[in-house]
Amino acid sequence: MTALSVITPPSERKLKNHVSLTQSIANSLTMAYRGLLKIKRTPEQLFDVTLQPIIFTVMFAYLFGGAVAGGVQNYLPSLIPGILVQTVITTSVVTGVQLREDMDKGVFDRFKSLPIARIAPLAGALLADTIRYAIATTITFAVGFVMGYHPAAGLGFVIVAGLLVIVSSWAISWIFAFFGVIARTASSVQGISFMVLFPLTFLSNAYVPVDSLPGWLQWFVNINPVSHLVTAVRELANNGVWGADAWYALLGAAVIVAIFAPLTVRAYMRKA
């Protein structure tokens, strides 16, 4: 004779709709690993973080070096931090674009049927993109070194400067993730993001001294958060100084996360 198992009626089952913090973290790390596998299988996704620093550094150094600083070598200590900030922040746009593409393809609909934390796909995507920021940071400093840029503060402060840019860009990626959730298409996410990003990056002190700009424009450049981040990176890499601009950059990153993380999660949960 075979033993019969007792089946509990559905009405008497205790179902849990709660996922523990440990499981949420584990699921998010798994989704981050998925993002890295996507990069491995389609390495062309890294073209922006590998080619853009090289092209922009060489182009701006030889176009503006003589006019701004009297020569390329004199311009590099000012240019490399500016290129670094612009490249890494621009890379954060990809977060929102890929998020929208996954949602359009129905990938997130499949995740709904899995016993995982609903926030994991979003958190994993944001976490995986920090690898892209690290690659862009490394290549930018490497290109500058090849062209003759040798940060006076040493490798330790260069690493701190790179981490500051990565943290700030991760915070900014929450803005573009929000666009990715609420926008209708990936192309609209990219269009909206660059409309916001380009004025902030080019109307800053990344490429030219502030005092060379018209008076009516200087006030905006001085309050531009990108300018504070660029100045902080310059002070760290060139002088080994953690100044007020570095604190402003961290404060700005914290404010962005405090505002856009809840908005993004709320909008995402409504669709997830």
C-alpha positions in Angstrom: 0.0 0.0 0.0 1.2 3.5 -0.7 1.0 6.4 1.8 -1.3 9.2 0.8 -0.1 12.7 1.5 -2.5 15.1 3.1 -3.2 18.1 0.9 -4.0 21.3 2.7 -7.0 23.2 1.2 -6.0 26.6 -0.3 -8.3 28.4 2.2 -6.2 27.0 5.1 -2.7 27.7 3.6 -0.6 30.5 5.1 0.8 32.4 2.1 3.5 35.0 2.5 3.7 38.1 0.3 6.7 39.4 2.1 10.3 38.9 1.1 13.1 39.2 3.6 15.8 41.8 3.4 18.4 39.1 2.9 16.5 37.5 0.1 15.9 40.9 -1.5 19.7 41.6 -1.5 20.5 38.2 -2.8 17.9 38.6 -5.6 19.3 42.1 -6.5 22.8 40.7 -6.7 21.6 37.9 -9.0 19.9 40.5 -11.3 23.1 42.5 -11.2 25.0 39.4 -12.4 22.4 39.1 -15.2 23.3 42.6 -16.2 27.0 41.7 -16.4 26.2 38.6 -18.5 24.4 40.9 -20.9 27.5 43.0 -21.3 29.6 39.9 -21.7 27.4 38.5 -24.5 27.0 41.9 -26.2 30.3 43.7 -25.6 29.3 46.5 -28.0 27.3 47.9 -25.1 30.6 49.1 -23.7 31.4 51.2 -26.8 30.2 54.4 -25.1 32.4 53.9 -22.0 35.5 52.8 -23.9 35.5 54.9 -27.0 33.9 58.1 -25.7 36.7 58.9 -23.2 39.4 58.4 -25.8 37.7 60.4 -28.5 36.7 63.3 -26.2 40.0 63.5 -24.5 42.0 63.7 -27.7 39.6 66.0 -29.5 39.2 68.6 -26.7 42.8 68.5 -25.7 44.1 69.4 -29.2 41.1 71.7 -30.0 41.1 73.8 -26.9 44.4 73.1 -25.2 46.3 76.0 -26.9 43.5 78.5 -26.6 42.6 77.7 -22.9 45.9 76.8 -21.3 48.6 77.6 -23.8 49.3 74.0 -24.6 48.0 70.4 -24.3 50.1 69.5 -21.3 49.0 72.5 -19.3 45.4 71.8 -20.2 45.3 68.1 -19.2 45.1 68.6 -15.4 42.0 70.7 -16.0 40.5 68.7 -18.9 40.8 65.1 -17.6 38.5 65.6 -14.5 36.0 67.4 -16.8 36.1 64.6 -19.3 35.7 62.1 -16.5 32.7 63.7 -15.0 30.9 64.2 -18.4 31.7 60.6 -19.6 30.5 58.8 -16.5 27.4 60.9 -16.0 26.5 60.5 -19.7 26.9 56.7 -19.2 24.3 56.8 -16.5 21.6 57.5 -19.2 22.0 53.9 -20.3 20.3 52.8 -17.1 17.0 54.3 -18.0 17.2 53.3 -21.7 17.9 49.6 -20.9 15.3 49.6 -18.2 12.7 50.8 -20.6 13.8 48.3 -23.3 13.5 45.4 -20.8 10.0 46.5 -19.8 9.0 46.9 -23.5 10.2 43.4 -24.3 8.2 41.8 -21.5 11.3 40.7 -19.5 10.0 42.3 -16.3 6.6 40.5 -16.9 8.5 37.2 -16.7 10.1 38.3 -13.4 6.6 38.8 -11.9 6.0 35.1 -12.0 9.3 34.3 -10.1 9.5 34.0 -6.3 11.8 37.0 -6.1 11.7 40.4 -4.6 9.8 42.7 -7.0 12.4 45.4 -6.5 15.3 43.1 -7.5 15.3 43.7 -11.3 15.4 47.5 -10.7 18.1 47.4 -8.0 20.1 44.9 -10.0 20.1 47.1 -13.1 21.3 50.1 -11.1 24.0 48.0 -9.4 25.3 46.4 -12.6 25.8 49.8 -14.2 28.3 50.8 -11.6 30.7 48.5 -13.5 30.3 50.7 -16.5 31.1 53.7 -14.5 34.2 52.1 -13.1 35.4 51.1 -16.7 34.8 54.7 -18.0 36.7 56.1 -15.0 39.7 53.8 -15.5 39.9 54.4 -19.2 39.7 58.2 -18.8 42.6 58.4 -16.4 44.5 55.9 -18.5 44.1 58.0 -21.7 45.2 61.0 -19.7 48.2 59.2 -18.4 49.2 58.2 -22.0 48.9 61.8 -23.1 51.1 63.0 -20.3 48.7 63.7 -17.4 50.3 62.7 -14.1 48.1 63.6 -11.1 50.3 65.3 -8.6 48.3 63.9 -5.6 49.1 60.3 -6.4 47.2 57.1 -7.1 45.3 57.1 -3.7 43.6 60.4 -4.3 42.9 59.5 -7.9 41.0 56.4 -6.7 39.1 58.6 -4.2 38.2 61.0 -7.0 37.0 58.1 -9.2 34.9 56.7 -6.4 33.3 60.1 -5.9 32.4 60.3 -9.5 31.0 56.7 -9.5 28.8 57.4 -6.4 27.5 60.7 -7.9 26.7 59.0 -11.2 25.0 56.2 -9.5 22.8 58.8 -7.7 22.1 60.5 -11.0 21.1 57.2 -12.6 18.0 57.2 -10.4 16.8 60.2 -12.3 17.1 58.4 -15.6 15.7 55.2 -14.1 12.6 57.2 -13.2 12.4 58.4 -16.8 12.8 54.8 -17.9 9.8 53.7 -15.8 7.4 56.4 -16.8 8.4 57.0 -20.4 6.7 55.1 -23.2 9.7 54.2 -25.4 13.5 53.8 -25.0 14.1 56.6 -27.6 12.0 59.0 -25.6 14.0 58.2 -22.5 17.3 58.9 -24.3 15.9 62.1 -25.8 14.6 63.5 -22.5 17.8 62.5 -20.6 20.2 64.2 -23.0 18.0 67.3 -23.0 18.5 67.5 -19.2 22.1 66.3 -19.2 23.8 68.3 -22.0 23.1 71.8 -20.6 24.4 70.6 -17.2 27.7 69.1 -18.5 28.6 71.7 -21.1 27.4 74.8 -19.2 29.9 74.0 -16.4 33.6 74.5 -15.6 34.5 71.2 -17.2 36.2 72.6 -20.3 36.8 76.4 -19.8 37.5 78.6 -16.8 34.4 80.2 -15.3 35.9 83.7 -15.5 36.2 83.4 -19.3 32.4 83.1 -19.6 29.9 86.0 -19.9 28.8 87.4 -16.6 25.1 86.4 -17.1 26.3 82.8 -17.6 28.8 82.6 -14.7 26.1 82.5 -12.0 24.6 79.3 -13.5 28.0 77.7 -13.9 28.8 78.5 -10.3 25.6 76.9 -8.9 25.7 74.0 -11.4 26.2 70.7 -9.4 28.4 69.3 -12.2 30.8 72.2 -11.7 31.1 71.3 -8.0 31.8 67.7 -8.9 34.4 68.7 -11.5 36.1 71.0 -9.0 36.1 68.3 -6.4 37.8 65.8 -8.7 40.4 68.4 -9.7 41.2 69.2 -6.1 41.5 65.5 -5.2 43.6 64.3 -8.2 45.8 67.4 -8.6 46.2 68.7 -5.0 45.1 65.8 -2.7 42.5 68.0 -1.1 39.0 67.0 0.0 37.4 70.4 -0.1 33.9 71.9 0.2 33.0 71.0 -3.4 33.5 67.3 -2.6 31.0 67.7 0.3 28.6 69.6 -2.0 28.9 66.7 -4.5 28.0 64.1 -1.9 25.2 66.2 -0.5 23.8 66.6 -4.0 24.0 62.9 -4.6 22.2 62.2 -1.3 19.4 64.7 -2.2 18.9 63.1 -5.7 18.6 59.7 -4.2 16.3 60.9 -1.4 14.0 62.4 -4.1 14.2 60.1 -7.0 14.7 56.7 -5.4 11.2 56.7 -3.8 9.6 58.2 -6.9 11.3 55.5 -9.1 10.4 52.6 -6.8 6.8 53.8 -6.5 6.4 54.1 -10.2 8.1 50.8 -10.8 6.0 49.0 -8.2 2.8 50.2 -9.9 3.9 48.5 -13.2 5.8 45.5 -11.7 
